[in-house]
Amino acid sequence: MGILLDDPDGIGNLTGKQYWEIQLRNKKVLLQKIQEGILFLSSASGANNIVSYTIDTGQDKQTVTRADLSSLKSLESNLQKEIAALEMQLYNNAPRIIQPGY
């Protein structure tokens, strides 16, 4: 018999679909925050001597700089693919690919 971990949030009581819907929502929130950072660092106001931006997801904070822009864009692309795959699996929909306009 194994040792059970504490589960104060009741994650163990979720169905598989509920768990993956929570993961999907979290990925969408993270994607939005990353896109805000990319937009800020790419914008005129971000270019005016401001070289860093803090991404605050509510659970974690990460400060990124203009030098991190390419890695942020890569992370954005990966998250978009993960979100599309989760949506397809959860809702059996055709993939939705979002292309940013910058």
N, C-alpha and C positions, 0 to 999 in steps of 0.2 A: 504494500500500500504506500502510495506517495504522499508527500506533504503538500497540502493545498496552500496556495498563496492567498494573502488577504485580498479581498475584492470589494472595497468599500463603494465603488461606483456601480457594482452589479454587472460588469461586463460579461461575466460568465453566464448570466441569465438571458443575454440577448440571443435572438435567432441569428443564423448566419447572415441573412439579408439585412437585418437591423445593424449588425456589426459593419458590414460593408457599406451601408448607407452613411453611417457615421464617418467611416474612412473617406468616402467620397466628399462629404461636406467639408471635412478638415482639409482635404487636398484643394478644394475650391477656394477656401478661405486663404490658405497659404499662397495659392496662385494669384489671388487678388492682391495680397500684400507685396508679392514679388513684382507684379506688374506696376504697382504704385511706385516702388523703388526704382524700377527701370525708367518709368515715365519722369520721375523727379530728377534722376541723374542725367537724363537725356534732354530735359527741358531747359529753357533759357534761364529760369530762376535757379535751377540746379547748377547751371554753368557759371553763375556769378559767385565765384569764390567758395562755393559750398561743395565740398568734395566727399561728404559722407551722408548716409541716410540710414536710419534705424528702422528695421522691419520688426514690428511688434505683433506677434500672433495671439497674444493673450496668455500663452504658455511659455513663450520663449522670446528673447530679443536678440537680434543680430544686427550689428552695424556693418554696412557695406560701403565701399568707396567706388568712385568712378572706375578705378582699375578693375573692380569686380564685375563690371557690366557684362562682359562676355560670359562669365560663369553664371550670372543671373539669367541671361538669355537662354543659356543651355538648360538650366534648371527649369525655366519657364516651359521650354519645349518638352522636356521630359514629363513634367507635371501634366501638360495638356494631353500627352499620349496616355498617361496613366488614368486620367479622368475619363477620356474617351473609352478606354478599355473597360473600366469599372462600369460606366453607363451602359455599355453594350451588354455586359454580363448581367447587370442588375435588371435592366429594363428591356433587353433584347431589341434595342434600337440600332439604327444605322449610325455609324460613327459621325461625330460632329467635329470638324477641324476648324479651330479659330485661328485666324491669321491676324496678328496685330498690324495696325496701320502706320507703324513708324519705321 
